[in-house]
Amino acid sequence: MSTFTKSVCALTVAAAFMAAPASAAIVSADFRAEFDLPEASFGSGARVLENLGASVGAGVELDADDEIANPSSWDGGVDVDLAADGLLTLTGREEGFGGDFDFASVMISNVMFSQGQEIIGFTVVGGTGIFSSAGLSPFPTVRIGSDFLSLSVDTTGSGNVSDFFFAEGGTAIFQLELSPPQVPLPAGGLLLGAAVMGLGLARRKKRTA
């Protein structure tokens, strides 16, 4: 094999290696959750948890330590844990007396990815039942966009029988579906260049033969 042929082969292998997409990964996001009981006559506002620009993958990104408002002194809520691969786990926390709610929401927004991915869907993986109250187990309304996910439950107007609270240790688990990582243009260009060189070499050999 000639030196030129060896060089083309080496370049092709290197280009293929560089063009191979790395694993999709979520790097950071903004986290916010609200829990409220607007039908209660003594209520004066939601309990709010917020953690902006949080790094993802090192553990729970949102919990009681991230409380920024609680004018009604509500108890209860959820911990939010998002893994770099998009696995989302919500874990119920009764706290105190285990407050009940008419409304709850969890929002993950401004999601940043390692290689330009987007959120394109989600699946329900499972859980042990995060909601618990008088047999009520509402499934949250889910909305997604390219860089956000929101989950909400609203039973306002349905009467006190429809209040819910979050069972201690109960979970709800979702898998975010991410688009494939984007191949960096330089690597793609290198691969194309190697292919063209290889094609030229093959034609040269054919003419020589």
C-alpha positions in Angstrom: 0.0 0.0 0.0 1.4 3.4 -1.0 2.1 6.2 1.5 -0.7 8.2 -0.2 -3.2 5.4 0.2 -2.3 5.0 3.8 -2.8 8.7 4.4 -6.2 8.6 2.9 -7.2 5.6 5.0 -6.0 7.3 8.1 -7.8 10.5 7.3 -11.0 8.7 6.6 -10.8 6.8 10.0 -10.0 10.1 11.8 -12.9 11.9 10.1 -15.4 9.1 11.0 -14.2 9.2 14.6 -14.6 12.9 14.8 -18.0 12.9 13.1 -19.4 10.3 15.5 -22.0 12.0 17.7 -21.4 12.1 21.4 -24.2 11.2 23.8 -27.0 13.7 24.2 -26.7 15.5 27.4 -28.6 18.3 29.3 -26.2 20.7 30.9 -28.3 23.2 32.8 -31.9 24.6 33.2 -34.2 26.9 35.2 -36.4 25.1 37.7 -39.6 26.5 39.2 -42.6 24.9 41.1 -45.7 26.4 42.6 -48.2 24.8 45.0 -51.5 26.6 46.0 -54.9 26.1 47.5 -56.8 29.1 46.0 -60.2 27.9 47.1 -59.2 28.1 50.8 -60.6 31.3 52.4 -57.4 31.8 54.4 -55.1 31.3 51.5 -53.0 34.3 50.3 -50.7 33.0 47.7 -48.7 30.0 46.4 -45.7 28.3 47.8 -42.9 28.9 45.2 -39.6 27.0 44.8 -37.1 28.3 42.3 -33.5 27.4 41.2 -32.3 29.3 38.1 -29.4 28.2 35.9 -29.0 25.0 37.9 -26.4 22.4 36.7 -28.1 19.1 35.8 -27.0 15.7 36.8 -25.4 16.2 40.2 -28.5 15.4 42.2 -31.9 17.0 43.1 -32.1 20.4 41.4 -35.2 21.7 43.2 -36.4 21.0 46.8 -37.6 22.8 49.9 -34.2 24.6 50.3 -35.1 26.5 47.1 -38.2 28.1 48.5 -38.5 31.8 47.6 -42.1 32.5 48.7 -44.7 31.0 51.0 -47.2 33.7 52.2 -49.8 31.1 53.1 -47.3 28.8 55.0 -48.3 25.8 52.9 -46.7 22.4 53.6 -45.8 19.8 51.1 -44.7 19.7 47.5 -42.2 17.8 45.4 -38.4 17.4 44.8 -37.4 17.7 41.2 -34.4 15.6 39.9 -33.4 15.8 36.2 -30.6 13.6 34.9 -28.3 14.6 32.1 -29.9 12.0 29.8 -33.4 13.5 30.4 -34.8 11.2 33.0 -37.1 13.3 35.2 -38.1 12.1 38.7 -40.6 13.9 40.9 -40.7 12.8 44.6 -43.5 13.8 46.9 -42.9 15.5 50.2 -45.6 15.9 52.8 -43.5 17.9 55.2 -45.3 19.5 58.3 -48.9 18.3 58.3 -48.8 17.5 54.6 -50.7 20.4 52.9 -53.4 19.8 50.4 -53.7 21.7 47.1 -56.0 22.7 44.3 -53.1 23.7 42.0 -49.5 22.6 41.5 -47.1 23.1 38.7 -43.5 22.2 37.8 -41.7 24.1 35.1 -38.2 23.3 33.6 -37.2 26.0 31.1 -34.2 27.4 29.3 -32.8 23.9 29.0 -29.2 24.0 27.7 -27.8 21.0 25.8 -24.2 19.9 25.2 -24.6 19.5 21.5 -27.6 21.5 20.3 -30.3 19.0 20.9 -34.0 19.8 21.5 -36.8 18.2 23.5 -39.1 16.4 21.0 -41.3 14.3 23.3 -41.7 12.4 26.6 -42.7 9.1 27.9 -44.1 8.1 31.3 -41.6 5.6 32.8 -43.5 4.9 36.0 -43.7 5.7 39.7 -45.3 4.6 42.9 -48.1 7.2 43.0 -47.1 10.8 43.8 -50.6 12.0 44.5 -52.7 10.9 47.4 -56.0 12.2 48.8 -59.4 10.6 49.1 -58.6 8.3 46.2 -57.7 11.1 43.9 -54.7 10.5 41.6 -54.8 13.2 38.9 -52.5 12.9 36.0 -50.7 16.2 35.3 -51.2 18.2 32.1 -47.9 18.1 30.2 -46.6 20.7 27.8 -43.2 20.6 26.0 -41.2 22.8 23.7 -37.7 22.6 22.3 -36.2 23.8 25.6 -38.9 23.5 28.2 -41.3 21.1 30.0 -44.2 21.9 32.2 -46.4 19.7 34.3 -49.5 21.0 36.1 -52.5 19.8 38.0 -55.5 22.1 38.6 -58.6 21.0 40.4 -59.8 24.5 41.3 -63.6 24.7 41.2 -64.2 21.0 41.8 -64.8 21.4 45.5 -62.7 20.3 48.5 -63.2 16.7 47.6 -60.8 17.2 44.7 -57.9 18.6 46.8 -54.8 16.6 46.5 -51.5 16.3 48.4 -48.2 14.7 47.6 -47.5 11.4 49.3 -44.2 11.2 51.1 -41.8 9.3 49.0 -44.3 8.8 46.1 -42.8 9.3 42.7 -43.6 10.1 39.1 -41.0 9.4 36.5 -40.8 10.7 33.0 -38.2 10.3 30.2 -37.6 13.3 28.0 -36.9 12.4 24.4 -34.1 14.4 22.9 -33.2 15.0 19.2 -29.9 13.5 18.0 -26.7 15.5 18.8 -25.7 17.8 16.0 -22.5 16.7 14.1 -20.0 19.6 14.2 -19.5 21.0 10.7 -15.7 20.8 10.7 -15.8 17.0 11.3 -18.4 16.6 8.6 -16.3 18.6 6.2 -13.3 16.4 7.0 -15.2 13.3 6.3 -16.4 14.6 3.0 -12.9 15.6 2.0 -11.6 12.2 2.8 -14.4 10.6 0.7 -13.5 12.8 -2.3 -9.8 12.0 -2.0 -10.6 8.3 -1.8 -12.8 8.5 -4.9 -10.0 10.3 -6.8 -7.5 7.7 -5.8 -9.8 4.9 -6.9 -10.3 6.5 -10.3 -6.5 7.1 -10.7 -5.8 3.4 -10.0 -8.5 2.4 -12.5 -6.9 4.5 -15.2 -3.4 3.1 -14.4 -4.7 -0.4 -14.7 
